[in-house]
Amino acid sequence: MKNTEINRRTFIGASLSTVSTSISLSAFAQSGNGSINGNTTNNTLPCGSIRGLKVSRLLLGGNLLTHFTHSRDLKYVYNLCAHYNTPQKIVETMQLAEKQGINTLVIHTVPNILKILEDYRFKKGGKIQWIICPTAYPDVDFDLYKEQVKQLIDIGLDALYLWGVTADRLVREKKISVIKKAVELGKENALPSGVGAHDLEVIKVCEKEKIEADFYIKTFHHHNYPTAPQKEQLVEPYTEIPGYWCKDPDETIQVMKDIAVPWIAFKVMSAGAIPPEDAFPYVFNNGADHILAGMFDFEIEQDVQIARKAVESATRERPWRS
């Protein structure tokens, strides 16, 4: 994901600004849809609990909504996604997610998106929960990081996590104390507080250093697809992990097997290279507690059905940790 710098002025100013596009929620109001915590939606989806927060086994990913798509060398897809996922379409996507039993969204601090979320919840009655990661660098300016967290809490944050891109770098640079400090900040604000990672080393370090994350968000997918990384690409020294890669799925399974912290798996379809019918059962069978999936509105209903069946039929060595 390309990082967008957000300083104090742009983050606070933009996130409090109004969105000029008028968003109609009449369809949501007509549906009679109520709370999506528990079994009061039109459809149900199995849930787990992360430090008391009830979270559906399938979560809505935010990358398609913020237009930060992982599309390899197909650069036009970014523009295509931006034209499709307009503010109104983002609202419609959240409506459909709630209707199908998805009760939680994971997203980044993109100011215009945050304003849409805020309006959707507080002005229009949307119920979807937010797990959000600030994109400020806690090792560069921790006061700015804290300020972003405060702004997120003010608009209704439900859970916080350290951005995986940042956690990967902090481990490479051996700034482990910063990861601990970021996790503790969430706990100080009475929020479930987690750590994101593309690199499995992040999870290993957190466990070794006894950083008490409430959950991990870790990439996980198999390599049985045509554009999967080849063995020669995975030989050390290995410094960069593409955003849609799980470098070593077998090692990930083994490391996560004995970890008691809830695990939200993401990039499970390797940015669209693996169909959900294949990806979801693989992920649940091999230990993940939740799946975070980017979905267009027209994919949600089918993906929920696939996820529900995958949970119900899962055969796992790792116990459910949430």
C-alpha positions, 0 to 999 in steps of 0.5 A, a space after each residue: 500500500 502506498 502510504 499517504 502522509 497525514 500531519 496534524 493539520 491535514 488529519 484533523 482538518 480533513 477528517 472533520 470536514 464535510 463530504 460534498 457528495 450527498 449520501 442517500 440511505 433510504 434503502 437502508 431505512 426501508 429495510 428495517 435492518 436493526 443491530 448487527 451485533 449478535 443474531 438480529 440481522 437478516 442473516 447470521 454469521 458466526 462470531 468470536 470475541 476479541 477482548 469482549 468485542 463481538 466480531 463476525 468471522 468474516 470482516 469487511 476489508 477497507 482497501 477497496 473502499 479507500 481505493 488502495 487496491 493491490 493489483 500488481 502491475 495493473 495500475 488502472 485498477 486504482 482509478 477504476 476502483 475510485 470511480 466505482 466506490 463512490 461515497 454513496 457506493 461505500 455506504 451501500 457496501 456497508 449496508 449490504 455487509 451489515 444485512 449479511 451479518 458482517 459486523 466489523 470493518 477494518 480500515 486505515 486513517 483516510 480522512 474522507 473515508 473516516 468522515 463517511 463512517 462517522 456520518 453513517 454511524 451517528 447521523 444515519 444509524 449504521 452499526 458496523 464496528 470499526 477496527 482502524 490503524 493510524 498511519 502516523 509513524 509512532 517512532 517518528 512522532 508519537 505525539 502525532 500518533 496519539 493525536 490520531 488515536 484520540 481523533 479516532 476515539 472521538 468519532 467512535 473507534 471500536 478497536 485499534 491496531 498497529 499498521 502492519 507496514 509499520 510493524 514490519 519496519 519496526 521489527 526490521 529496525 529492532 524498535 521493539 519498544 515502539 510496538 509495545 508502546 503502541 499496543 499499550 496506548 490502545 489498552 490505556 484507552 480501554 480499546 482492544 489493541 492489536 498488531 498487524 503484520 505481513 512478516 511473520 517475524 513480527 508475531 514471533 517478536 511480539 510473543 518472545 518479548 511478551 507484548 500483550 496484543 489483544 489480537 493479530 492481523 496477519 497475512 495468510 494464504 497458500 501458494 497454489 496459484 499461478 502468480 505465487 512467489 517462487 522458491 528463488 524469490 523467498 531465499 534470504 536475504 529477504 527484505 520486502 514482503 509484497 502486500 498480497 504475500 504470505 511468505 511462508 504459509 506452512 511456517 505461519 500455520 506452525 507459529 500460530 498454532 500455539 498462540 492463544 491470541 485471536 488471529 484475523 487473517 488478511 490477504 487470504 485471496 492474495 489480492 484476487 488470485 485465489 477464489 474465496 471457495 478455495 481461500 476461506 476453507 484453507 484459512 479457517 481449517 489452518 487456524 485463523 479465527 477471522 477472515 478480513 476480506 476486501 469485497 465489492 458490494 456485489 461479492 458480499 452475499 456470496 462471500 458470506 455464504 462461503 465463509 459461513 459454510 467454511 466455519 461450520 465445516 472447519 477441521 482445525 488443529 488450532 482451537 478457536 481463540 475468539 
